[in-house]
Amino acid sequence: MAAAAAALGATGIRTLNDGEFRFLSDFVLQHCGITMGEHKRQLLQGRLQRRLRALDLGSFEEYCELLRNDPARELGAFISAVSTNVTAFFREPHHFDYLAGQLATWLRERPRERLRIWSAGCSTGEEAYSLAMVLAEALEKHHATTDALILATDLSPAALETARGGVYPVERLGGVSPERRHRWFQRGSGAHAGLARVHPRLMDLVRVRPLNLIESWPMHGTFDAIFCRNVVIYFDVPARKRLFQRFDGALQPHGKLFLGHSETMHGLSDRFALIGQTIYAKDGRTEP
C-alpha cells in the first residue's frame, strides 16, 4: 500500500515509470522529431498529466495504450501538450531589421517576381505577423504590387488555432513599437477589452497551415527566406542535418535562413555560410 501511494503524483495520477517514459519519448521522437532525454521526464510527465485528466484516464499506462492503438486520434492533442510554444512579436529584432534591408533589395531588383517567406515552427503566430508587418511596410514603401505571401506552419493544432485567429492579449505586444501597434492592430472594447486583433492586411499576407518538419512537405515552390528559430534545438543531430539539407532545397539561390539565438549550423551543414547573427546564406552568397 505504501509503495503504491508513493507512486502516485500530487494529482492522484501515477508517475511515469521507466517503460512508459521510454515509450512516450520514442513516440515524441518518431512523430515530432523532438528528443526527450531523461532530464525532460518531469516536464513530459507534468504536461501529459493535464491531458490524462482531460481524458479521464487514471494512469500513464492507459494513455500509452491509447497512443499505441489509435495514434491518429490523439496525435494533435499530444503534440499540443508536449510542444514548447515560447514566442513573441519581433523576438530577436536584428533578424527583422536584416530582412527589411533584403526586401528593399529584392523589390528593387526583381519587382515582378513573387516573394515567399516561410515561418517554420510559427507557434501561435507572433513571428509570422511580425514578418507580415515588415513585408507590408516594404511593399508600401516601394509601391510594389509583388505577389507576396508568408507561409506559417506548426505541429500544434492549439497553436495554429491562435495563429489563425490573430487575436492576442495587449500585454503580448511588448515587442511592437507604438507606431506599429497603432497601424497594425485593432484594439478590442467591451467584452474584448484587453485584446488586440492583427490588421486584415496582415492576415491577407499570412497562410497558416499544419506541417511536421520531419515528414514530407506539400510545398512545391521555393522561398526567399526561411525563419526556423528555436526549433531545431530540440532535434537530434541526424534530424538537424536532414532538415538543413531540405532547407537548402527549399530556398531560392539568393535565399536566407534564420535560426534561433542558441542554434548553429557548425559541423552540421556545408551548404550555408554565416553572414550575420544566426543568419545564413546559401553557398556563402552575401548578395541576392
LOSE-397157 format. One record per residue (C-alpha): x, y, z; residue number from 1; residue in one letter. Coordinates in steps of 0.05 Angstrom, whole numbers, plus 5000, padded with zeros to 4 digits. Example, Ala and Ser with C-alpha at 12.3 -4.5 7.8 and 13.67 -1.06 7.14 Angstrom:
<rs>
<r X="5246" Y="4910" Z="5156" kevo="1" koltor="A"/>
<r X="5273" Y="4979" Z="5143" kevo="2" koltor="S"/>
</rs>
This chain:
<rs>
<r X="5000" Y="5000" Z="5000" kevo="1" koltor="M"/>
<r X="5055" Y="5049" Z="5019" kevo="2" koltor="A"/>
<r X="5094" Y="5033" Z="4954" kevo="3" koltor="A"/>
<r X="5031" Y="5044" Z="4913" kevo="4" koltor="A"/>
<r X="5017" Y="5110" Z="4947" kevo="5" koltor="A"/>
<r X="5088" Y="5133" Z="4935" kevo="6" koltor="A"/>
<r X="5080" Y="5121" Z="4861" kevo="7" koltor="A"/>
<r X="5022" Y="5170" Z="4858" kevo="8" koltor="L"/>
<r X="5035" Y="5242" Z="4840" kevo="9" koltor="G"/>
<r X="5003" Y="5300" Z="4875" kevo="10" koltor="A"/>
<r X="4946" Y="5299" Z="4824" kevo="11" koltor="T"/>
<r X="4928" Y="5227" Z="4840" kevo="12" koltor="G"/>
<r X="4956" Y="5203" Z="4774" kevo="13" koltor="I"/>
<r X="5014" Y="5154" Z="4777" kevo="14" koltor="R"/>
<r X="5082" Y="5180" Z="4758" kevo="15" koltor="T"/>
<r X="5117" Y="5157" Z="4695" kevo="16" koltor="L"/>
<r X="5154" Y="5091" Z="4703" kevo="17" koltor="N"/>
<r X="5215" Y="5075" Z="4661" kevo="18" koltor="D"/>
<r X="5178" Y="5035" Z="4608" kevo="19" koltor="G"/>
<r X="5124" Y="5088" Z="4599" kevo="20" koltor="E"/>
<r X="5177" Y="5143" Z="4594" kevo="21" koltor="F"/>
<r X="5215" Y="5104" Z="4541" kevo="22" koltor="R"/>
<r X="5152" Y="5093" Z="4500" kevo="23" koltor="F"/>
<r X="5130" Y="5165" Z="4505" kevo="24" koltor="L"/>
<r X="5199" Y="5194" Z="4489" kevo="25" koltor="S"/>
<r X="5204" Y="5147" Z="4429" kevo="26" koltor="D"/>
<r X="5135" Y="5169" Z="4407" kevo="27" koltor="F"/>
<r X="5155" Y="5243" Z="4412" kevo="28" koltor="V"/>
<r X="5218" Y="5229" Z="4371" kevo="29" koltor="L"/>
<r X="5181" Y="5189" Z="4318" kevo="30" koltor="Q"/>
<r X="5123" Y="5237" Z="4308" kevo="31" koltor="H"/>
<r X="5153" Y="5305" Z="4326" kevo="32" koltor="C"/>
<r X="5228" Y="5297" Z="4316" kevo="33" koltor="G"/>
<r X="5238" Y="5322" Z="4387" kevo="34" koltor="I"/>
<r X="5289" Y="5288" Z="4432" kevo="35" koltor="T"/>
<r X="5266" Y="5278" Z="4504" kevo="36" koltor="M"/>
<r X="5325" Y="5258" Z="4547" kevo="37" koltor="G"/>
<r X="5319" Y="5234" Z="4619" kevo="38" koltor="E"/>
<r X="5325" Y="5306" Z="4643" kevo="39" koltor="H"/>
<r X="5258" Y="5320" Z="4609" kevo="40" koltor="K"/>
<r X="5220" Y="5265" Z="4646" kevo="41" koltor="R"/>
<r X="5188" Y="5312" Z="4696" kevo="42" koltor="Q"/>
<r X="5170" Y="5361" Z="4641" kevo="43" koltor="L"/>
<r X="5137" Y="5307" Z="4600" kevo="44" koltor="L"/>
<r X="5101" Y="5279" Z="4660" kevo="45" koltor="Q"/>
<r X="5074" Y="5347" Z="4681" kevo="46" koltor="G"/>
<r X="5048" Y="5366" Z="4613" kevo="47" koltor="R"/>
<r X="5015" Y="5299" Z="4600" kevo="48" koltor="L"/>
<r X="4982" Y="5294" Z="4669" kevo="49" koltor="Q"/>
<r X="4936" Y="5351" Z="4647" kevo="50" koltor="R"/>
<r X="4919" Y="5311" Z="4584" kevo="51" koltor="R"/>
<r X="4904" Y="5249" Z="4625" kevo="52" koltor="L"/>
<r X="4856" Y="5288" Z="4669" kevo="53" koltor="R"/>
<r X="4821" Y="5316" Z="4606" kevo="54" koltor="A"/>
<r X="4812" Y="5244" Z="4581" kevo="55" koltor="L"/>
<r X="4792" Y="5218" Z="4650" kevo="56" koltor="D"/>
<r X="4848" Y="5168" Z="4649" kevo="57" koltor="L"/>
<r X="4878" Y="5143" Z="4714" kevo="58" koltor="G"/>
<r X="4947" Y="5123" Z="4692" kevo="59" koltor="S"/>
<r X="5002" Y="5134" Z="4640" kevo="60" koltor="F"/>
<r X="4995" Y="5061" Z="4622" kevo="61" koltor="E"/>
<r X="4924" Y="5075" Z="4597" kevo="62" koltor="E"/>
<r X="4949" Y="5135" Z="4558" kevo="63" koltor="Y"/>
<r X="5006" Y="5095" Z="4526" kevo="64" koltor="C"/>
<r X="4955" Y="5043" Z="4505" kevo="65" koltor="E"/>
<r X="4913" Y="5097" Z="4473" kevo="66" koltor="L"/>
<r X="4973" Y="5121" Z="4433" kevo="67" koltor="L"/>
<r X="4991" Y="5050" Z="4412" kevo="68" koltor="R"/>
<r X="4921" Y="5031" Z="4390" kevo="69" koltor="N"/>
<r X="4897" Y="5096" Z="4357" kevo="70" koltor="D"/>
<r X="4954" Y="5146" Z="4350" kevo="71" koltor="P"/>
<r X="4918" Y="5188" Z="4297" kevo="72" koltor="A"/>
<r X="4861" Y="5203" Z="4344" kevo="73" koltor="R"/>
<r X="4906" Y="5233" Z="4398" kevo="74" koltor="E"/>
<r X="4965" Y="5259" Z="4359" kevo="75" koltor="L"/>
<r X="4943" Y="5331" Z="4353" kevo="76" koltor="G"/>
<r X="4927" Y="5338" Z="4427" kevo="77" koltor="A"/>
<r X="4991" Y="5302" Z="4445" kevo="78" koltor="F"/>
<r X="5033" Y="5349" Z="4402" kevo="79" koltor="I"/>
<r X="4999" Y="5410" Z="4432" kevo="80" koltor="S"/>
<r X="5013" Y="5383" Z="4502" kevo="81" koltor="A"/>
<r X="5088" Y="5370" Z="4492" kevo="82" koltor="V"/>
<r X="5105" Y="5427" Z="4445" kevo="83" koltor="S"/>
<r X="5142" Y="5487" Z="4473" kevo="84" koltor="T"/>
<r X="5106" Y="5549" Z="4447" kevo="85" koltor="N"/>
<r X="5151" Y="5605" Z="4473" kevo="86" koltor="V"/>
<r X="5148" Y="5663" Z="4424" kevo="87" koltor="T"/>
<r X="5139" Y="5738" Z="4420" kevo="88" koltor="A"/>
<r X="5129" Y="5794" Z="4369" kevo="89" koltor="F"/>
<r X="5196" Y="5816" Z="4339" kevo="90" koltor="F"/>
<r X="5235" Y="5767" Z="4380" kevo="91" koltor="R"/>
<r X="5309" Y="5775" Z="4362" kevo="92" koltor="E"/>
<r X="5295" Y="5842" Z="4327" kevo="93" koltor="P"/>
<r X="5361" Y="5843" Z="4288" kevo="94" koltor="H"/>
<r X="5331" Y="5789" Z="4243" kevo="95" koltor="H"/>
<r X="5274" Y="5833" Z="4222" kevo="96" koltor="F"/>
<r X="5319" Y="5893" Z="4211" kevo="97" koltor="D"/>
<r X="5362" Y="5850" Z="4165" kevo="98" koltor="Y"/>
<r X="5301" Y="5824" Z="4128" kevo="99" koltor="L"/>
<r X="5275" Y="5894" Z="4116" kevo="100" koltor="A"/>
<r X="5341" Y="5911" Z="4081" kevo="101" koltor="G"/>
<r X="5337" Y="5847" Z="4039" kevo="102" koltor="Q"/>
<r X="5265" Y="5861" Z="4020" kevo="103" koltor="L"/>
<r X="5284" Y="5931" Z="3995" kevo="104" koltor="A"/>
<r X="5338" Y="5899" Z="3950" kevo="105" koltor="T"/>
<r X="5293" Y="5844" Z="3925" kevo="106" koltor="W"/>
<r X="5235" Y="5891" Z="3909" kevo="107" koltor="L"/>
<r X="5281" Y="5939" Z="3873" kevo="108" koltor="R"/>
<r X="5319" Y="5887" Z="3832" kevo="109" koltor="E"/>
<r X="5263" Y="5837" Z="3817" kevo="110" koltor="R"/>
<r X="5198" Y="5877" Z="3823" kevo="111" koltor="P"/>
<r X="5156" Y="5829" Z="3783" kevo="112" koltor="R"/>
<r X="5179" Y="5766" Z="3816" kevo="113" koltor="E"/>
<r X="5139" Y="5735" Z="3873" kevo="114" koltor="R"/>
<r X="5163" Y="5736" Z="3945" kevo="115" koltor="L"/>
<r X="5154" Y="5678" Z="3993" kevo="116" koltor="R"/>
<r X="5175" Y="5675" Z="4066" kevo="117" koltor="I"/>
<r X="5166" Y="5613" Z="4110" kevo="118" koltor="W"/>
<r X="5156" Y="5617" Z="4185" kevo="119" koltor="S"/>
<r X="5173" Y="5544" Z="4200" kevo="120" koltor="A"/>
<r X="5151" Y="5530" Z="4271" kevo="121" koltor="G"/>
<r X="5107" Y="5591" Z="4276" kevo="122" koltor="C"/>
<r X="5077" Y="5572" Z="4344" kevo="123" koltor="S"/>
<r X="5019" Y="5619" Z="4360" kevo="124" koltor="T"/>
<r X="5034" Y="5666" Z="4302" kevo="125" koltor="G"/>
<r X="5073" Y="5724" Z="4332" kevo="126" koltor="E"/>
<r X="5133" Y="5712" Z="4287" kevo="127" koltor="E"/>
<r X="5091" Y="5706" Z="4224" kevo="128" koltor="A"/>
<r X="5054" Y="5771" Z="4237" kevo="129" koltor="Y"/>
<r X="5119" Y="5806" Z="4254" kevo="130" koltor="S"/>
<r X="5144" Y="5784" Z="4186" kevo="131" koltor="L"/>
<r X="5079" Y="5808" Z="4155" kevo="132" koltor="A"/>
<r X="5088" Y="5878" Z="4184" kevo="133" koltor="M"/>
<r X="5158" Y="5883" Z="4155" kevo="134" koltor="V"/>
<r X="5134" Y="5856" Z="4088" kevo="135" koltor="L"/>
<r X="5073" Y="5901" Z="4084" kevo="136" koltor="A"/>
<r X="5114" Y="5962" Z="4101" kevo="137" koltor="E"/>
<r X="5166" Y="5944" Z="4048" kevo="138" koltor="A"/>
<r X="5112" Y="5934" Z="3995" kevo="139" koltor="L"/>
<r X="5082" Y="6002" Z="4011" kevo="140" koltor="E"/>
<r X="5148" Y="6038" Z="4013" kevo="141" koltor="K"/>
<r X="5168" Y="6013" Z="3944" kevo="142" koltor="H"/>
<r X="5097" Y="6018" Z="3915" kevo="143" koltor="H"/>
<r X="5104" Y="5944" Z="3897" kevo="144" koltor="A"/>
<r X="5048" Y="5901" Z="3872" kevo="145" koltor="T"/>
<r X="5091" Y="5838" Z="3880" kevo="146" koltor="T"/>
<r X="5056" Y="5772" Z="3893" kevo="147" koltor="D"/>
<r X="5079" Y="5764" Z="3965" kevo="148" koltor="A"/>
<r X="5059" Y="5713" Z="4018" kevo="149" koltor="L"/>
<r X="5082" Y="5685" Z="4084" kevo="150" koltor="I"/>
<r X="5072" Y="5611" Z="4100" kevo="151" koltor="L"/>
<r X="5065" Y="5598" Z="4174" kevo="152" koltor="A"/>
<r X="5068" Y="5525" Z="4196" kevo="153" koltor="T"/>
<r X="5070" Y="5488" Z="4261" kevo="154" koltor="D"/>
<r X="5055" Y="5419" Z="4291" kevo="155" koltor="L"/>
<r X="5009" Y="5442" Z="4347" kevo="156" koltor="S"/>
<r X="4935" Y="5447" Z="4330" kevo="157" koltor="P"/>
<r X="4924" Y="5492" Z="4391" kevo="158" koltor="A"/>
<r X="4979" Y="5539" Z="4370" kevo="159" koltor="A"/>
<r X="4954" Y="5542" Z="4298" kevo="160" koltor="L"/>
<r X="4884" Y="5559" Z="4322" kevo="161" koltor="E"/>
<r X="4912" Y="5620" Z="4357" kevo="162" koltor="T"/>
<r X="4953" Y="5639" Z="4296" kevo="163" koltor="A"/>
<r X="4893" Y="5635" Z="4251" kevo="164" koltor="R"/>
<r X="4851" Y="5678" Z="4297" kevo="165" koltor="G"/>
<r X="4904" Y="5732" Z="4302" kevo="166" koltor="G"/>
<r X="4878" Y="5757" Z="4369" kevo="167" koltor="V"/>
<r X="4927" Y="5769" Z="4427" kevo="168" koltor="Y"/>
<r X="4926" Y="5800" Z="4496" kevo="169" koltor="P"/>
<r X="4951" Y="5871" Z="4493" kevo="170" koltor="V"/>
<r X="5007" Y="5854" Z="4542" kevo="171" koltor="E"/>
<r X="5036" Y="5807" Z="4489" kevo="172" koltor="R"/>
<r X="5050" Y="5866" Z="4443" kevo="173" koltor="L"/>
<r X="5111" Y="5888" Z="4483" kevo="174" koltor="G"/>
<r X="5159" Y="5879" Z="4425" kevo="175" koltor="G"/>
<r X="5116" Y="5921" Z="4378" kevo="176" koltor="V"/>
<r X="5131" Y="5995" Z="4371" kevo="177" koltor="S"/>
<r X="5075" Y="6045" Z="4387" kevo="178" koltor="P"/>
<r X="5072" Y="6065" Z="4314" kevo="179" koltor="E"/>
<r X="5063" Y="5993" Z="4292" kevo="180" koltor="R"/>
<r X="5012" Y="5979" Z="4347" kevo="181" koltor="R"/>
<r X="4970" Y="6037" Z="4321" kevo="182" koltor="H"/>
<r X="4978" Y="6018" Z="4248" kevo="183" koltor="R"/>
<r X="4973" Y="5942" Z="4250" kevo="184" koltor="W"/>
<r X="4928" Y="5924" Z="4308" kevo="185" koltor="F"/>
<r X="4855" Y="5935" Z="4324" kevo="186" koltor="Q"/>
<r X="4841" Y="5943" Z="4398" kevo="187" koltor="R"/>
<r X="4782" Y="5907" Z="4428" kevo="188" koltor="G"/>
<r X="4728" Y="5940" Z="4471" kevo="189" koltor="S"/>
<r X="4673" Y="5917" Z="4516" kevo="190" koltor="G"/>
<r X="4677" Y="5842" Z="4524" kevo="191" koltor="A"/>
<r X="4741" Y="5843" Z="4483" kevo="192" koltor="H"/>
<r X="4777" Y="5897" Z="4523" kevo="193" koltor="A"/>
<r X="4849" Y="5879" Z="4534" kevo="194" koltor="G"/>
<r X="4854" Y="5842" Z="4468" kevo="195" koltor="L"/>
<r X="4882" Y="5863" Z="4400" kevo="196" koltor="A"/>
<r X="4869" Y="5834" Z="4332" kevo="197" koltor="R"/>
<r X="4921" Y="5839" Z="4276" kevo="198" koltor="V"/>
<r X="4900" Y="5882" Z="4217" kevo="199" koltor="H"/>
<r X="4864" Y="5846" Z="4160" kevo="200" koltor="P"/>
<r X="4921" Y="5868" Z="4113" kevo="201" koltor="R"/>
<r X="4969" Y="5825" Z="4153" kevo="202" koltor="L"/>
<r X="4922" Y="5766" Z="4155" kevo="203" koltor="M"/>
<r X="4917" Y="5771" Z="4079" kevo="204" koltor="D"/>
<r X="4992" Y="5762" Z="4075" kevo="205" koltor="L"/>
<r X="4996" Y="5700" Z="4120" kevo="206" koltor="V"/>
<r X="4974" Y="5629" Z="4106" kevo="207" koltor="R"/>
<r X="4972" Y="5586" Z="4168" kevo="208" koltor="V"/>
<r X="4979" Y="5511" Z="4156" kevo="209" koltor="R"/>
<r X="4995" Y="5448" Z="4196" kevo="210" koltor="P"/>
<r X="5062" Y="5417" Z="4178" kevo="211" koltor="L"/>
<r X="5110" Y="5368" Z="4210" kevo="212" koltor="N"/>
<r X="5182" Y="5387" Z="4193" kevo="213" koltor="L"/>
<r X="5206" Y="5315" Z="4197" kevo="214" koltor="I"/>
<r X="5154" Y="5289" Z="4148" kevo="215" koltor="E"/>
<r X="5141" Y="5304" Z="4074" kevo="216" koltor="S"/>
<r X="5128" Y="5377" Z="4055" kevo="217" koltor="W"/>
<r X="5070" Y="5393" Z="4008" kevo="218" koltor="P"/>
<r X="5101" Y="5457" Z="3981" kevo="219" koltor="M"/>
<r X="5130" Y="5455" Z="3911" kevo="220" koltor="H"/>
<r X="5157" Y="5526" Z="3905" kevo="221" koltor="G"/>
<r X="5218" Y="5556" Z="3938" kevo="222" koltor="T"/>
<r X="5226" Y="5612" Z="3989" kevo="223" koltor="F"/>
<r X="5266" Y="5676" Z="3992" kevo="224" koltor="D"/>
<r X="5273" Y="5670" Z="4067" kevo="225" koltor="A"/>
<r X="5260" Y="5616" Z="4119" kevo="226" koltor="I"/>
<r X="5253" Y="5631" Z="4193" kevo="227" koltor="F"/>
<r X="5262" Y="5568" Z="4234" kevo="228" koltor="C"/>
<r X="5281" Y="5595" Z="4302" kevo="229" koltor="R"/>
<r X="5286" Y="5557" Z="4368" kevo="230" koltor="N"/>
<r X="5260" Y="5494" Z="4335" kevo="231" koltor="V"/>
<r X="5319" Y="5452" Z="4313" kevo="232" koltor="V"/>
<r X="5350" Y="5457" Z="4382" kevo="233" koltor="I"/>
<r X="5300" Y="5403" Z="4402" kevo="234" koltor="Y"/>
<r X="5321" Y="5355" Z="4346" kevo="235" koltor="F"/>
<r X="5377" Y="5305" Z="4349" kevo="236" koltor="D"/>
<r X="5438" Y="5314" Z="4305" kevo="237" koltor="V"/>
<r X="5416" Y="5268" Z="4247" kevo="238" koltor="P"/>
<r X="5349" Y="5304" Z="4244" kevo="239" koltor="A"/>
<r X="5383" Y="5372" Z="4243" kevo="240" koltor="R"/>
<r X="5428" Y="5351" Z="4185" kevo="241" koltor="K"/>
<r X="5369" Y="5326" Z="4145" kevo="242" koltor="R"/>
<r X="5329" Y="5388" Z="4158" kevo="243" koltor="L"/>
<r X="5385" Y="5436" Z="4137" kevo="244" koltor="F"/>
<r X="5394" Y="5396" Z="4073" kevo="245" koltor="Q"/>
<r X="5320" Y="5403" Z="4059" kevo="246" koltor="R"/>
<r X="5320" Y="5477" Z="4074" kevo="247" koltor="F"/>
<r X="5376" Y="5484" Z="4023" kevo="248" koltor="D"/>
<r X="5330" Y="5454" Z="3970" kevo="249" koltor="G"/>
<r X="5271" Y="5498" Z="3993" kevo="250" koltor="A"/>
<r X="5309" Y="5564" Z="3986" kevo="251" koltor="L"/>
<r X="5320" Y="5607" Z="3925" kevo="252" koltor="Q"/>
<r X="5394" Y="5616" Z="3905" kevo="253" koltor="P"/>
<r X="5393" Y="5684" Z="3939" kevo="254" koltor="H"/>
<r X="5353" Y="5657" Z="3999" kevo="255" koltor="G"/>
<r X="5369" Y="5668" Z="4072" kevo="256" koltor="K"/>
<r X="5358" Y="5622" Z="4131" kevo="257" koltor="L"/>
<r X="5346" Y="5650" Z="4201" kevo="258" koltor="F"/>
<r X="5358" Y="5607" Z="4263" kevo="259" koltor="L"/>
<r X="5348" Y="5620" Z="4337" kevo="260" koltor="G"/>
<r X="5400" Y="5654" Z="4381" kevo="261" koltor="H"/>
<r X="5423" Y="5588" Z="4412" kevo="262" koltor="S"/>
<r X="5424" Y="5548" Z="4347" kevo="263" koltor="E"/>
<r X="5481" Y="5538" Z="4297" kevo="264" koltor="T"/>
<r X="5498" Y="5500" Z="4234" kevo="265" koltor="M"/>
<r X="5570" Y="5490" Z="4254" kevo="266" koltor="H"/>
<r X="5590" Y="5418" Z="4237" kevo="267" koltor="G"/>
<r X="5520" Y="5403" Z="4211" kevo="268" koltor="L"/>
<r X="5519" Y="5431" Z="4140" kevo="269" koltor="S"/>
<r X="5568" Y="5458" Z="4088" kevo="270" koltor="D"/>
<r X="5512" Y="5486" Z="4045" kevo="271" koltor="R"/>
<r X="5506" Y="5552" Z="4082" kevo="272" koltor="F"/>
<r X="5552" Y="5608" Z="4105" kevo="273" koltor="A"/>
<r X="5542" Y="5650" Z="4167" kevo="274" koltor="L"/>
<r X="5532" Y="5723" Z="4145" kevo="275" koltor="I"/>
<r X="5502" Y="5753" Z="4208" kevo="276" koltor="G"/>
<r X="5479" Y="5736" Z="4278" kevo="277" koltor="Q"/>
<r X="5447" Y="5667" Z="4265" kevo="278" koltor="T"/>
<r X="5432" Y="5689" Z="4193" kevo="279" koltor="I"/>
<r X="5456" Y="5642" Z="4138" kevo="280" koltor="Y"/>
<r X="5463" Y="5648" Z="4062" kevo="281" koltor="A"/>
<r X="5462" Y="5591" Z="4012" kevo="282" koltor="K"/>
<r X="5532" Y="5573" Z="3986" kevo="283" koltor="D"/>
<r X="5561" Y="5633" Z="4023" kevo="284" koltor="G"/>
<r X="5525" Y="5684" Z="3979" kevo="285" koltor="R"/>
<r X="5521" Y="5751" Z="4014" kevo="286" koltor="T"/>
<r X="5486" Y="5788" Z="3957" kevo="287" koltor="E"/>
<r X="5418" Y="5769" Z="3928" kevo="288" koltor="P"/>
</rs>
